[in-house]
Amino acid sequence: MRSGISGLDAGAAFNYYNWQFKGMAPGTVYHDPVGYQTNNKVDLKPQLKARHFAELKALSTTSGGVGTAGQAMVPVALDPLHVDQERRETPMIDLTAKVTNIGITADRNERTARTRGVGLAEDASLADNTNTYDRYSLNIKYYYAVGRTTGPAQASIPSGTFGEYTTAQYGSARQLEVAAQTSNLLQGMEIDMMNGNPGGTYTAGGATNTDTGYDAESVYSTAVAGIKNQISDENQTDQAGAAITIDAIDDMINLCWEDGGRPNLLLTDGRTATDIKALIKQQIREASAVDLAFGYQTIAIQGPRGVLPIIQSQFRRTTAGNGSGTIYGSKSIEALDMQMIENRMLLDATFDPLAKNNDSDKFMIKSYWAPVVRAVNTTDATSFHGSIIDIA
């Protein structure tokens, strides 16, 4: 018996050799990563790649196992627009004049009483005309929004666009967090400036009082006394759960004007503004639109002494009035003389880094401020501003 493999076995082995190496002569060098071999070399990579892809099962999106959303081999393409589902406009913060302030109180003097000039007989005795000046003081309040980004987040989160009311580009994780926390700060300031629980998904945190108190979302004692708190119940009309009317708005504006005010803006919620628009269209068939700063567009109403734009706030209650007679419990409108309202700023919104104790960067966005509403005299119940409360 001959030693070695049989002819059949040898033929099978040769066929396998030809299938494996595609007819190359025995002894051919087909892989030499260091380059020691110089003779009888051939680059087999193209042939091997062709055989590899020809022989494998067709490549699919799930080849290689299960990955993100079941697509292991497909790279994830993240939308660069970071949508903020909690975005809200902050018109009163944006549109109200900012005035620098020295010290931790906003102080001012206002004349609150006078004796007017009189007609007298010839050579009559002359008495002094008196003026009364009162000092008003409002504490500056301190507002903070604190953020933090870890080192891995800064290394892995790509740049994009943060969709606030206006879009802001961010190039890193920290810039995204700074933009988000700045928005948080402004929204908190807006809520407290208007002293109103915004309704909807928001929850009240402060005490609710009639007329003289305020219902701010902030649970802290540092919440500012905002517009509703400062105008109190001066020139206030109670709708007692009835629908808003043009006559009620005109009467509110007249009350302010008779006290010396020149109201030039109405502040309310979106639903009440829609009701007002419907009333306007009944009279003149079209509600005029006005453009304000920073891209705000709104409707306007023709008041007794001119056109007043209607600012619609997303932080106002939209609850229909039930006759309870509270300024904060339901829909309301304020007529404001904006020449008499300003935000007194000890420190505008400012970035401030905090201590670094681990692999993260912590910071705060802070602002020291107070909204000042001038020309409200609670002693003799006069005000340049007015309100309508408890609207259905």
C-alpha positions as CSV (number, residue, x, y, z in Angstrom):
1,M,0.0,0.0,0.0
2,R,1.3,3.5,-1.0
3,S,1.9,5.9,1.8
4,G,0.4,9.4,1.6
5,I,-3.1,10.6,0.7
6,S,-5.1,8.9,-2.0
7,G,-5.6,10.4,-5.4
8,L,-9.1,11.4,-4.4
9,D,-7.9,13.1,-1.3
10,A,-5.1,14.9,-3.1
11,G,-7.6,16.2,-5.7
12,A,-9.9,17.4,-3.1
13,A,-7.1,19.2,-1.3
14,F,-5.8,20.8,-4.5
15,N,-9.3,22.0,-5.3
16,Y,-9.6,23.5,-1.8
17,Y,-6.2,25.1,-2.3
18,N,-7.3,26.7,-5.5
19,W,-10.5,27.9,-4.0
20,Q,-8.7,29.4,-1.0
21,F,-5.8,31.0,-2.9
22,K,-7.3,31.6,-6.3
23,G,-4.7,29.6,-8.4
24,M,-1.6,31.1,-6.9
25,A,1.5,28.9,-7.0
26,P,2.5,27.1,-3.8
27,G,5.0,29.1,-1.8
28,T,3.6,32.5,-2.8
29,V,4.0,35.2,-0.1
30,Y,0.6,36.9,0.2
31,H,1.1,38.6,3.6
32,D,4.3,40.2,4.7
33,P,3.5,43.1,7.1
34,V,7.2,43.7,8.1
35,G,8.6,43.3,4.5
36,Y,11.2,40.6,5.1
37,Q,10.2,38.6,2.0
38,T,11.3,39.8,-1.4
39,N,10.4,37.1,-3.9
40,N,7.2,35.6,-5.2
41,K,4.9,38.1,-3.5
42,V,1.4,39.0,-4.4
43,D,-1.2,41.4,-2.8
44,L,-4.1,39.1,-2.1
45,K,-6.3,41.7,-0.3
46,P,-8.4,42.7,-3.3
47,Q,-9.2,39.1,-4.1
48,L,-9.9,38.2,-0.5
49,K,-12.2,41.2,-0.1
50,A,-14.1,40.3,-3.2
51,R,-14.5,36.7,-2.0
52,H,-15.5,37.9,1.5
53,F,-18.3,40.1,0.3
54,A,-19.4,37.6,-2.3
55,E,-19.7,34.8,0.2
56,L,-21.3,36.7,3.2
57,K,-25.0,37.0,3.6
58,A,-26.3,40.4,2.2
59,L,-25.4,43.3,4.6
60,S,-28.4,44.8,6.4
61,T,-28.9,47.7,8.8
62,T,-29.0,45.2,11.7
63,S,-25.8,43.3,10.8
64,G,-23.4,43.2,13.7
65,G,-26.0,43.0,16.4
66,V,-28.5,45.3,17.9
67,G,-27.4,48.9,18.4
68,T,-29.1,52.3,18.8
69,A,-32.7,52.0,17.6
70,G,-31.8,48.5,16.3
71,Q,-29.4,49.9,13.7
72,A,-26.0,48.6,14.8
73,M,-24.1,49.4,11.6
74,V,-25.7,52.8,10.9
75,P,-24.2,55.8,12.5
76,V,-26.5,58.1,14.5
77,A,-27.1,61.5,13.0
78,L,-28.3,63.8,15.7
79,D,-30.5,66.8,14.8
80,P,-28.4,69.9,15.7
81,L,-31.5,71.8,16.7
82,H,-32.1,71.4,20.4
83,V,-35.8,72.2,20.8
84,D,-36.9,73.7,24.1
85,Q,-40.4,72.4,24.8
86,E,-40.7,74.7,27.8
87,R,-39.9,77.9,25.9
88,R,-41.9,80.9,27.0
89,E,-41.8,84.5,25.9
90,T,-40.7,87.0,28.6
91,P,-42.1,90.3,27.2
92,M,-42.1,92.3,30.4
93,I,-38.5,91.6,31.2
94,D,-37.6,92.3,27.6
95,L,-39.7,95.4,26.9
96,T,-39.4,97.2,30.2
97,A,-36.7,99.8,30.6
98,K,-33.6,98.7,32.6
99,V,-32.2,101.4,34.9
100,T,-29.0,101.1,36.8
101,N,-29.3,101.2,40.6
102,I,-26.9,102.0,43.4
103,G,-27.2,100.0,46.6
104,I,-29.6,97.3,47.7
105,T,-32.8,99.4,47.7
106,A,-34.5,101.2,44.9
107,D,-35.5,104.6,46.4
108,R,-37.4,107.5,44.9
109,N,-39.4,110.5,45.9
110,E,-42.8,111.3,44.5
111,R,-45.1,114.2,45.1
112,T,-48.3,112.8,46.6
113,A,-50.3,115.9,47.5
114,R,-50.5,119.6,46.8
115,T,-52.5,122.8,47.3
116,R,-53.2,124.4,44.0
117,G,-53.0,128.1,43.1
118,V,-56.1,130.2,43.9
119,G,-57.5,133.5,42.8
120,L,-57.4,136.2,45.5
121,A,-58.5,139.7,46.0
122,E,-56.1,142.6,45.5
123,D,-53.4,142.7,48.2
124,A,-54.8,139.7,50.0
125,S,-52.7,137.9,52.5
126,L,-50.7,135.1,50.8
127,A,-50.5,131.7,52.3
128,D,-47.9,129.2,51.2
129,N,-48.9,126.5,48.8
130,T,-47.7,123.2,50.2
131,N,-46.4,120.1,48.4
132,T,-46.1,116.7,50.0
133,Y,-43.3,114.4,49.0
134,D,-43.1,110.8,50.0
135,R,-40.2,108.4,50.0
136,Y,-40.7,105.0,48.3
137,S,-38.3,102.2,48.7
138,L,-38.2,98.7,47.2
139,N,-35.7,96.0,48.2
140,I,-33.4,94.7,45.4
141,K,-33.9,90.9,45.2
142,Y,-31.3,88.3,44.2
143,Y,-32.1,85.7,41.5
144,Y,-30.1,82.6,40.6
145,A,-30.1,79.7,38.2
146,V,-27.3,77.2,38.8
147,G,-25.9,74.8,36.2
148,R,-23.2,72.1,35.9
149,T,-21.6,70.1,33.1
150,T,-19.4,67.1,33.6
151,G,-16.2,66.5,31.8
152,P,-17.5,63.5,29.7
153,A,-20.5,65.7,28.7
154,Q,-18.2,68.5,27.5
155,A,-16.1,65.9,25.6
156,S,-19.0,64.2,23.9
157,I,-21.9,66.5,23.3
158,P,-21.8,68.2,19.8
159,S,-22.5,71.8,19.0
160,G,-25.9,72.9,17.8
161,T,-28.7,75.4,18.1
162,F,-30.7,75.9,21.3
163,G,-34.3,76.8,20.4
164,E,-35.5,79.4,22.9
165,Y,-37.9,82.2,21.9
166,T,-34.9,83.3,19.8
167,T,-32.4,80.7,18.8
168,A,-28.9,80.7,20.3
169,Q,-25.9,78.8,18.9
170,Y,-23.9,76.7,21.3
171,G,-20.6,75.2,20.6
172,S,-20.1,73.0,23.7
173,A,-22.0,71.3,26.5
174,R,-21.3,74.2,28.8
175,Q,-22.6,76.8,26.4
176,L,-25.8,74.8,26.0
177,E,-26.2,74.6,29.8
178,V,-25.5,78.4,30.1
179,A,-28.2,79.2,27.5
180,A,-30.7,76.9,29.2
181,Q,-30.0,78.3,32.7
182,T,-30.2,81.9,31.4
183,S,-33.6,81.0,30.1
184,N,-34.6,79.6,33.5
185,L,-33.5,82.8,35.2
186,L,-35.5,85.0,32.9
187,Q,-38.6,82.9,33.2
188,G,-38.5,83.0,37.0
189,M,-38.0,86.8,36.9
190,E,-40.8,87.2,34.5
191,I,-43.3,85.3,36.7
192,D,-42.4,87.2,39.8
193,M,-42.4,90.6,37.9
194,M,-46.1,90.0,37.0
195,N,-47.0,88.3,40.3
196,G,-49.1,85.7,38.7
197,N,-49.4,82.0,38.8
198,P,-49.2,81.2,35.1
199,G,-51.7,78.3,35.3
200,G,-51.6,75.2,33.1
201,T,-48.9,72.9,34.1
202,Y,-47.3,75.4,36.5
203,T,-47.9,75.2,40.3
204,A,-48.2,78.1,42.7
205,G,-45.6,78.3,45.4
206,G,-46.3,81.5,47.1
207,A,-49.2,82.7,49.2
208,T,-52.4,83.8,47.4
209,N,-54.0,86.9,48.8
210,T,-56.8,89.3,47.7
211,D,-55.6,92.5,46.1
212,T,-52.6,93.3,48.3
213,G,-50.7,90.0,48.2
214,Y,-49.2,88.3,45.2
215,D,-49.1,84.7,44.0
216,A,-45.6,84.1,42.6
217,E,-44.3,80.7,41.4
218,S,-41.2,81.3,43.5
219,V,-41.4,79.7,47.0
220,Y,-38.7,81.9,48.4
221,S,-39.1,85.0,50.5
222,T,-36.8,86.7,48.1
223,A,-39.5,86.9,45.4
224,V,-39.9,90.5,44.2
225,A,-43.1,92.5,44.7
226,G,-44.1,92.7,41.1
227,I,-46.6,94.8,39.1
228,K,-49.9,93.3,40.4
229,N,-48.6,93.6,44.0
230,Q,-47.6,97.2,43.5
231,I,-50.7,98.5,41.7
232,S,-52.8,96.8,44.4
233,D,-56.5,97.5,44.0
234,E,-56.2,101.1,42.7
235,N,-58.4,101.8,39.7
236,Q,-59.6,98.2,39.8
237,T,-62.8,96.9,38.2
238,D,-64.2,93.6,39.3
239,Q,-66.0,91.7,36.5
240,A,-67.4,89.3,39.1
241,G,-67.1,86.3,36.7
242,A,-68.5,88.2,33.7
243,A,-67.0,88.4,30.2
244,I,-64.7,91.2,29.3
245,T,-66.2,94.1,27.4
246,I,-64.8,97.1,25.5
247,D,-66.7,99.4,27.8
248,A,-64.9,97.9,30.9
249,I,-61.5,98.4,29.2
250,D,-62.4,102.0,28.3
251,D,-63.5,102.7,31.9
252,M,-60.3,101.3,33.3
253,I,-58.2,103.5,31.0
254,N,-60.4,106.5,31.9
255,L,-59.8,105.9,35.7
256,C,-56.1,105.9,35.1
257,W,-56.2,109.0,33.0
258,E,-58.3,110.9,35.6
259,D,-55.6,110.1,38.2
260,G,-52.9,111.6,35.9
261,G,-51.8,108.4,34.2
262,R,-51.2,108.0,30.5
263,P,-51.6,104.2,30.1
264,N,-50.0,103.0,26.9
265,L,-50.0,99.2,27.2
266,L,-52.5,96.5,28.2
267,L,-51.1,93.3,29.8
268,T,-53.2,90.1,29.8
269,D,-53.2,86.4,28.9
270,G,-53.6,85.0,25.4
271,R,-57.2,83.9,25.8
272,T,-58.4,87.3,27.1
273,A,-56.6,89.0,24.2
274,T,-58.4,86.7,21.8
275,D,-61.7,87.7,23.4
276,I,-60.8,91.4,23.0
277,K,-59.9,90.8,19.4
278,A,-63.3,89.3,18.7
279,L,-64.9,92.4,20.3
280,I,-62.8,94.7,18.2
281,K,-63.7,92.9,15.0
282,Q,-67.4,93.2,15.8
283,Q,-67.0,97.0,15.7
284,I,-64.4,97.7,13.0
285,R,-64.1,94.2,11.4
286,E,-60.4,94.1,11.8
287,A,-58.0,94.2,14.8
288,S,-54.9,96.3,14.0
289,A,-51.5,94.8,14.6
290,V,-48.5,96.5,15.9
291,D,-44.8,95.5,15.9
292,L,-42.9,96.0,19.2
293,A,-39.2,95.6,19.9
294,F,-37.4,92.3,19.7
295,G,-39.8,90.9,17.2
296,Y,-42.9,91.0,19.3
297,Q,-46.1,91.4,17.3
298,T,-49.5,91.8,18.8
299,I,-52.9,93.3,18.3
300,A,-53.9,96.8,19.5
301,I,-57.0,98.4,20.8
302,Q,-58.2,102.0,20.2
303,G,-58.6,103.4,23.7
304,P,-60.2,106.7,24.7
305,R,-56.9,108.5,24.1
306,G,-55.0,106.5,21.6
307,V,-53.9,103.1,20.6
308,L,-52.7,100.6,23.2
309,P,-50.9,97.4,22.3
310,I,-52.0,94.3,24.1
311,I,-49.1,92.3,25.5
312,Q,-50.0,88.6,25.8
313,S,-48.1,86.7,28.5
314,Q,-47.7,82.9,28.6
315,F,-47.2,83.2,32.4
316,R,-50.7,84.5,33.1
317,R,-53.7,82.6,34.5
318,T,-56.2,81.5,31.9
319,T,-58.8,80.4,34.5
320,A,-62.2,81.8,34.0
321,G,-63.4,84.0,36.8
322,N,-66.1,82.7,39.1
323,G,-67.0,85.8,41.0
324,S,-64.4,85.4,43.8
325,G,-63.1,88.9,43.2
326,T,-59.4,88.1,43.5
327,I,-56.7,89.7,41.3
328,Y,-54.7,86.5,41.0
329,G,-57.3,83.7,40.9
330,S,-58.4,84.1,37.3
331,K,-58.0,86.1,34.1
332,S,-57.2,89.7,34.5
333,I,-56.0,92.8,32.6
334,E,-53.7,95.6,33.6
335,A,-53.5,99.0,32.0
336,L,-50.0,100.3,32.5
337,D,-48.2,103.6,32.1
338,M,-44.9,102.2,31.0
339,Q,-43.1,105.5,31.5
340,M,-43.7,104.9,35.2
341,I,-42.4,101.3,35.2
342,E,-38.8,100.2,35.1
343,N,-36.5,97.4,36.1
344,R,-33.9,98.7,38.5
345,M,-30.8,96.7,38.0
346,L,-28.0,96.3,40.6
347,L,-26.6,93.5,38.5
348,D,-27.9,92.4,35.1
349,A,-27.8,88.7,34.2
350,T,-24.2,87.6,34.7
351,F,-22.3,84.4,34.4
352,D,-20.2,83.4,37.5
353,P,-18.2,80.2,37.8
354,L,-18.4,78.2,41.0
355,A,-15.8,76.1,42.8
356,K,-14.5,73.1,40.9
357,N,-14.4,70.0,43.2
358,N,-14.6,67.2,40.7
359,D,-14.7,66.5,37.0
360,S,-17.3,69.0,36.2
361,D,-17.8,72.8,35.8
362,K,-20.4,74.4,38.0
363,F,-21.7,77.9,37.5
364,M,-24.5,80.3,38.2
365,I,-26.4,82.9,36.2
366,K,-27.4,85.6,38.6
367,S,-29.2,89.0,38.6
368,Y,-30.0,91.5,41.3
369,W,-33.0,93.6,40.5
370,A,-36.5,94.9,41.4
371,P,-39.3,96.1,39.2
372,V,-40.4,99.6,40.2
373,V,-44.0,100.8,39.6
374,R,-44.2,104.5,40.1
375,A,-47.2,106.7,40.6
376,V,-49.3,104.6,43.0
377,N,-50.6,106.4,46.0
378,T,-52.4,104.1,48.4
379,T,-53.1,106.9,50.8
380,D,-55.6,108.7,48.6
381,A,-56.3,105.8,46.3
382,T,-54.9,107.3,43.1
383,S,-52.8,105.5,40.5
384,F,-51.5,105.9,37.0
385,H,-52.3,102.2,36.4
386,G,-55.4,100.1,36.6
387,S,-56.8,96.5,36.4
388,I,-59.8,94.4,35.6
389,I,-60.0,91.2,37.6
390,D,-62.2,88.1,37.8
391,I,-62.9,87.9,34.1
392,A,-64.8,84.9,32.7
